[in-house]
Amino acid sequence: MNTVVAGITYRALLGRRRVVLLLLLPLALIALALMFSFFGGGDQRTAVLLMQNFAISTLLPLLGLIAGTGVIAPEIDDGTIIHLVSKPISRPVIAQTKFAVAASLVAVFAAVPTYIAAWILVGTEDGIAAGFAAGTLVAGIAYAAVFLLLGVVTRHAVTIGVIYALVWESLVGSLVPGAKRFSIQQWGQTVADQITVSPFFEAEVALGFAVPALLVVTAAAVFWAGRRLRVFSLTGDE
């Protein structure tokens, strides 16, 4: 990881309009939790449904998209990536650093608010808050890697990412039994299920499949992103 590249990336991303979206989505989750709690909906069933249907299924893939593409796609679009790749820095190291920044942002803006929202509703009951925070964290790291790769390989990363996040992950991956094995958010729920013992929640993908899948997808996406940056020409053409 290159600290100079990381610092530049943090300043660029957090100084753009993306930071507004990074804040609005988790604040919306916490606001919903407060609303449910205020109106007497602070029970385990409500907490689990909110974590599944909003925190992991909607907020997480969108935040992963914003952070993952935001750390590199704008630089490719406006041509400033040329200044970075022309420096004596290993391009795989650039990709790894960009990934670390994106993953840390997902942890702060997704995993932490998920814990807070669940804690507002049920406190530490049955490990719901800790479980979904952990599931959100590991799935968010995988999303950061996938969307980083997408930002490197195509100039239409945001459009493709939205289609992937909302159609495959939030619709097909949550409704079609066979597709659930290949859904990042379902893998995250499997991790969550190892911590929470709530009777209102049960993951549908085996741990023995989910954990290796998370590791392979994350590592492969970061590796491929580094390889793609290696062949990125100084004229800006891929």
C-alpha beads as a LAMMPS data file, in Angstrom:
LAMMPS data file: protein, C-alpha beads

238 atoms
237 bonds

1 atom types
1 bond types

-500.0 500.0 xlo xhi
-500.0 500.0 ylo yhi
-500.0 500.0 zlo zhi

Masses

1 110.0

Atoms # bond

1 1 1 0.000 0.000 0.000
2 1 1 1.325 3.436 -0.971
3 1 1 0.439 6.078 1.629
4 1 1 0.866 8.959 -0.826
5 1 1 -1.577 7.416 -3.298
6 1 1 -3.954 6.615 -0.424
7 1 1 -3.890 10.202 0.835
8 1 1 -4.540 11.624 -2.626
9 1 1 -7.394 9.175 -3.156
10 1 1 -9.046 9.982 0.179
11 1 1 -8.877 13.719 -0.490
12 1 1 -10.196 13.375 -4.021
13 1 1 -13.076 11.067 -3.136
14 1 1 -14.194 12.748 0.064
15 1 1 -14.017 16.140 -1.598
16 1 1 -16.398 15.180 -4.363
17 1 1 -20.163 14.955 -4.402
18 1 1 -19.828 11.239 -3.717
19 1 1 -19.268 12.007 -0.049
20 1 1 -22.852 13.295 0.114
21 1 1 -24.129 9.920 -1.067
22 1 1 -21.743 8.145 1.272
23 1 1 -23.388 10.027 4.141
24 1 1 -27.023 10.036 2.988
25 1 1 -27.419 6.281 2.671
26 1 1 -26.191 5.318 6.178
27 1 1 -28.049 8.261 7.700
28 1 1 -31.224 6.977 6.021
29 1 1 -30.649 3.550 7.591
30 1 1 -30.161 5.025 11.061
31 1 1 -33.202 7.281 10.584
32 1 1 -35.339 4.256 9.716
33 1 1 -34.098 2.446 12.805
34 1 1 -34.951 5.458 14.971
35 1 1 -38.392 5.705 13.395
36 1 1 -39.170 2.028 13.965
37 1 1 -37.900 2.243 17.523
38 1 1 -39.939 5.374 18.257
39 1 1 -43.150 3.860 16.925
40 1 1 -42.736 0.603 18.816
41 1 1 -41.124 -1.492 16.086
42 1 1 -37.918 -2.175 17.965
43 1 1 -38.083 -5.957 17.909
44 1 1 -35.829 -8.652 16.473
45 1 1 -38.027 -9.394 13.483
46 1 1 -38.045 -5.745 12.434
47 1 1 -34.302 -5.454 12.986
48 1 1 -33.531 -8.520 10.883
49 1 1 -35.835 -7.401 8.067
50 1 1 -34.296 -3.932 8.031
51 1 1 -30.777 -5.351 8.003
52 1 1 -31.568 -7.814 5.232
53 1 1 -33.750 -5.644 3.006
54 1 1 -32.039 -2.292 3.407
55 1 1 -28.603 -2.538 5.013
56 1 1 -27.232 -5.506 3.051
57 1 1 -29.513 -5.613 0.006
58 1 1 -29.659 -1.910 -0.873
59 1 1 -27.275 0.287 1.106
60 1 1 -24.236 -2.002 0.912
61 1 1 -24.023 -2.622 -2.869
62 1 1 -24.673 1.053 -3.602
63 1 1 -22.006 2.188 -1.140
64 1 1 -19.637 -0.412 -2.559
65 1 1 -20.324 0.981 -6.022
66 1 1 -19.754 4.590 -4.936
67 1 1 -16.514 3.785 -3.117
68 1 1 -15.170 1.127 -5.483
69 1 1 -15.626 3.078 -8.692
70 1 1 -14.999 6.433 -7.026
71 1 1 -11.393 5.666 -6.095
72 1 1 -10.288 5.261 -9.708
73 1 1 -12.993 5.705 -12.382
74 1 1 -13.059 9.550 -12.190
75 1 1 -9.272 9.635 -12.647
76 1 1 -9.570 7.487 -15.755
77 1 1 -12.434 9.584 -17.109
78 1 1 -10.671 12.928 -16.709
79 1 1 -7.235 11.622 -17.710
80 1 1 -5.462 12.337 -14.402
81 1 1 -4.701 8.621 -14.043
82 1 1 -1.922 9.204 -16.568
83 1 1 -0.004 11.291 -14.043
84 1 1 -0.283 8.510 -11.483
85 1 1 0.685 5.550 -13.668
86 1 1 3.647 7.499 -15.076
87 1 1 5.187 7.630 -11.582
88 1 1 7.678 4.955 -10.451
89 1 1 4.983 3.102 -8.512
90 1 1 4.029 -0.498 -9.182
91 1 1 0.624 -0.569 -10.839
92 1 1 -0.530 -3.558 -8.773
93 1 1 0.399 -1.478 -5.709
94 1 1 -1.757 1.354 -7.067
95 1 1 -4.677 -1.074 -7.439
96 1 1 -4.120 -2.518 -3.966
97 1 1 -3.983 0.957 -2.445
98 1 1 -7.145 2.056 -4.222
99 1 1 -8.832 -1.110 -2.974
100 1 1 -7.717 -0.469 0.617
101 1 1 -9.172 3.040 0.468
102 1 1 -12.473 1.810 -0.966
103 1 1 -12.707 -1.021 1.584
104 1 1 -12.038 1.347 4.492
105 1 1 -14.758 3.712 3.290
106 1 1 -17.253 0.854 3.044
107 1 1 -16.317 -0.202 6.580
108 1 1 -16.924 3.297 7.942
109 1 1 -20.030 4.178 5.964
110 1 1 -21.702 0.745 5.836
111 1 1 -20.553 -1.620 8.583
112 1 1 -20.525 0.948 11.406
113 1 1 -23.983 2.422 10.583
114 1 1 -25.357 -1.119 10.246
115 1 1 -24.227 -1.894 13.777
116 1 1 -25.643 1.387 15.089
117 1 1 -29.016 0.870 13.385
118 1 1 -29.390 -2.690 14.686
119 1 1 -28.266 -1.628 18.168
120 1 1 -30.908 1.129 18.205
121 1 1 -33.582 -1.487 17.558
122 1 1 -32.489 -4.438 19.690
123 1 1 -29.285 -3.527 21.474
124 1 1 -26.974 -6.525 21.657
125 1 1 -29.764 -9.116 21.620
126 1 1 -28.784 -12.428 20.013
127 1 1 -25.787 -10.862 18.297
128 1 1 -27.905 -9.258 15.586
129 1 1 -25.973 -5.977 15.537
130 1 1 -22.544 -7.621 15.615
131 1 1 -23.539 -10.294 13.118
132 1 1 -24.904 -7.985 10.469
133 1 1 -22.037 -5.526 10.971
134 1 1 -19.560 -8.349 10.327
135 1 1 -21.537 -9.592 7.331
136 1 1 -21.729 -6.082 5.935
137 1 1 -17.993 -5.617 6.421
138 1 1 -16.853 -8.759 4.593
139 1 1 -19.386 -8.356 1.788
140 1 1 -18.484 -4.664 1.501
141 1 1 -14.808 -5.524 1.076
142 1 1 -15.718 -7.877 -1.775
143 1 1 -17.944 -5.221 -3.371
144 1 1 -15.098 -2.693 -3.140
145 1 1 -12.823 -5.065 -5.049
146 1 1 -15.391 -5.916 -7.722
147 1 1 -16.377 -2.315 -8.363
148 1 1 -12.735 -1.200 -8.369
149 1 1 -12.125 -3.707 -11.151
150 1 1 -15.195 -2.476 -12.974
151 1 1 -13.892 1.084 -12.757
152 1 1 -10.635 -0.023 -14.384
153 1 1 -12.012 -2.150 -17.207
154 1 1 -14.835 0.088 -18.461
155 1 1 -15.746 3.756 -18.693
156 1 1 -19.363 2.782 -18.010
157 1 1 -18.593 1.400 -14.570
158 1 1 -21.330 3.283 -12.720
159 1 1 -24.086 2.288 -15.149
160 1 1 -23.033 -1.350 -15.233
161 1 1 -22.506 -1.331 -11.485
162 1 1 -26.008 0.002 -10.792
163 1 1 -27.511 -2.686 -13.019
164 1 1 -25.442 -5.359 -11.276
165 1 1 -26.194 -4.083 -7.773
166 1 1 -29.924 -3.542 -8.221
167 1 1 -30.840 -6.269 -10.718
168 1 1 -28.511 -9.168 -9.939
169 1 1 -27.670 -8.615 -6.278
170 1 1 -30.886 -7.086 -4.945
171 1 1 -33.400 -8.846 -7.202
172 1 1 -32.127 -12.040 -8.820
173 1 1 -29.636 -12.896 -6.085
174 1 1 -32.228 -12.533 -3.345
175 1 1 -35.167 -14.238 -5.068
176 1 1 -33.796 -16.992 -7.330
177 1 1 -32.592 -19.954 -5.226
178 1 1 -29.810 -21.048 -7.588
179 1 1 -28.469 -17.506 -8.007
180 1 1 -28.119 -16.980 -4.256
181 1 1 -24.891 -19.009 -4.225
182 1 1 -23.334 -16.381 -6.488
183 1 1 -24.483 -13.275 -4.649
184 1 1 -22.002 -11.282 -2.561
185 1 1 -24.717 -10.047 -0.229
186 1 1 -25.827 -13.631 0.405
187 1 1 -22.251 -14.525 1.329
188 1 1 -22.273 -11.609 3.762
189 1 1 -25.490 -12.881 5.307
190 1 1 -23.866 -16.280 5.787
191 1 1 -21.105 -14.644 7.827
192 1 1 -23.728 -12.727 9.804
193 1 1 -25.531 -15.981 10.548
194 1 1 -22.415 -17.356 12.256
195 1 1 -22.630 -14.622 14.899
196 1 1 -26.321 -13.966 15.391
197 1 1 -28.552 -16.590 16.950
198 1 1 -31.823 -14.814 16.262
199 1 1 -34.676 -17.211 15.406
200 1 1 -35.816 -14.726 12.760
201 1 1 -32.714 -15.093 10.614
202 1 1 -31.115 -17.981 8.769
203 1 1 -28.659 -17.745 5.890
204 1 1 -29.264 -19.752 2.731
205 1 1 -25.678 -20.263 1.535
206 1 1 -23.319 -22.660 3.309
207 1 1 -20.358 -21.172 5.162
208 1 1 -18.007 -23.589 3.396
209 1 1 -18.948 -21.972 0.083
210 1 1 -19.445 -18.362 1.158
211 1 1 -16.074 -17.733 2.825
212 1 1 -13.888 -19.162 0.023
213 1 1 -16.046 -17.321 -2.511
214 1 1 -15.529 -14.009 -0.705
215 1 1 -11.777 -14.556 -0.554
216 1 1 -11.438 -15.665 -4.172
217 1 1 -13.610 -12.891 -5.619
218 1 1 -11.854 -10.189 -3.599
219 1 1 -8.319 -11.379 -4.363
220 1 1 -9.053 -12.066 -8.041
221 1 1 -10.697 -8.676 -8.591
222 1 1 -7.804 -6.732 -7.018
223 1 1 -5.244 -8.826 -8.901
224 1 1 -7.034 -8.345 -12.226
225 1 1 -7.361 -4.609 -11.613
226 1 1 -3.592 -4.427 -11.103
227 1 1 -2.981 -6.402 -14.295
228 1 1 -5.257 -4.088 -16.250
229 1 1 -3.441 -1.038 -14.945
230 1 1 -0.168 -2.600 -16.092
231 1 1 -1.321 -2.485 -19.723
232 1 1 -2.860 0.973 -19.395
233 1 1 -0.969 3.090 -21.920
234 1 1 0.292 6.579 -21.213
235 1 1 -1.992 7.865 -23.955
236 1 1 -4.999 6.921 -21.845
237 1 1 -6.071 4.025 -24.074
238 1 1 -6.569 0.633 -22.540

Bonds

1 1 1 2
2 1 2 3
3 1 3 4
4 1 4 5
5 1 5 6
6 1 6 7
7 1 7 8
8 1 8 9
9 1 9 10
10 1 10 11
11 1 11 12
12 1 12 13
13 1 13 14
14 1 14 15
15 1 15 16
16 1 16 17
17 1 17 18
18 1 18 19
19 1 19 20
20 1 20 21
21 1 21 22
22 1 22 23
23 1 23 24
24 1 24 25
25 1 25 26
26 1 26 27
27 1 27 28
28 1 28 29
29 1 29 30
30 1 30 31
31 1 31 32
32 1 32 33
33 1 33 34
34 1 34 35
35 1 35 36
36 1 36 37
37 1 37 38
38 1 38 39
39 1 39 40
40 1 40 41
41 1 41 42
42 1 42 43
43 1 43 44
44 1 44 45
45 1 45 46
46 1 46 47
47 1 47 48
48 1 48 49
49 1 49 50
50 1 50 51
51 1 51 52
52 1 52 53
53 1 53 54
54 1 54 55
55 1 55 56
56 1 56 57
57 1 57 58
58 1 58 59
59 1 59 60
60 1 60 61
61 1 61 62
62 1 62 63
63 1 63 64
64 1 64 65
65 1 65 66
66 1 66 67
67 1 67 68
68 1 68 69
69 1 69 70
70 1 70 71
71 1 71 72
72 1 72 73
73 1 73 74
74 1 74 75
75 1 75 76
76 1 76 77
77 1 77 78
78 1 78 79
79 1 79 80
80 1 80 81
81 1 81 82
82 1 82 83
83 1 83 84
84 1 84 85
85 1 85 86
86 1 86 87
87 1 87 88
88 1 88 89
89 1 89 90
90 1 90 91
91 1 91 92
92 1 92 93
93 1 93 94
94 1 94 95
95 1 95 96
96 1 96 97
97 1 97 98
98 1 98 99
99 1 99 100
100 1 100 101
101 1 101 102
102 1 102 103
103 1 103 104
104 1 104 105
105 1 105 106
106 1 106 107
107 1 107 108
108 1 108 109
109 1 109 110
110 1 110 111
111 1 111 112
112 1 112 113
113 1 113 114
114 1 114 115
115 1 115 116
116 1 116 117
117 1 117 118
118 1 118 119
119 1 119 120
120 1 120 121
121 1 121 122
122 1 122 123
123 1 123 124
124 1 124 125
125 1 125 126
126 1 126 127
127 1 127 128
128 1 128 129
129 1 129 130
130 1 130 131
131 1 131 132
132 1 132 133
133 1 133 134
134 1 134 135
135 1 135 136
136 1 136 137
137 1 137 138
138 1 138 139
139 1 139 140
140 1 140 141
141 1 141 142
142 1 142 143
143 1 143 144
144 1 144 145
145 1 145 146
146 1 146 147
147 1 147 148
148 1 148 149
149 1 149 150
150 1 150 151
151 1 151 152
152 1 152 153
153 1 153 154
154 1 154 155
155 1 155 156
156 1 156 157
157 1 157 158
158 1 158 159
159 1 159 160
160 1 160 161
161 1 161 162
162 1 162 163
163 1 163 164
164 1 164 165
165 1 165 166
166 1 166 167
167 1 167 168
168 1 168 169
169 1 169 170
170 1 170 171
171 1 171 172
172 1 172 173
173 1 173 174
174 1 174 175
175 1 175 176
176 1 176 177
177 1 177 178
178 1 178 179
179 1 179 180
180 1 180 181
181 1 181 182
182 1 182 183
183 1 183 184
184 1 184 185
185 1 185 186
186 1 186 187
187 1 187 188
188 1 188 189
189 1 189 190
190 1 190 191
191 1 191 192
192 1 192 193
193 1 193 194
194 1 194 195
195 1 195 196
196 1 196 197
197 1 197 198
198 1 198 199
199 1 199 200
200 1 200 201
201 1 201 202
202 1 202 203
203 1 203 204
204 1 204 205
205 1 205 206
206 1 206 207
207 1 207 208
208 1 208 209
209 1 209 210
210 1 210 211
211 1 211 212
212 1 212 213
213 1 213 214
214 1 214 215
215 1 215 216
216 1 216 217
217 1 217 218
218 1 218 219
219 1 219 220
220 1 220 221
221 1 221 222
222 1 222 223
223 1 223 224
224 1 224 225
225 1 225 226
226 1 226 227
227 1 227 228
228 1 228 229
229 1 229 230
230 1 230 231
231 1 231 232
232 1 232 233
233 1 233 234
234 1 234 235
235 1 235 236
236 1 236 237
237 1 237 238
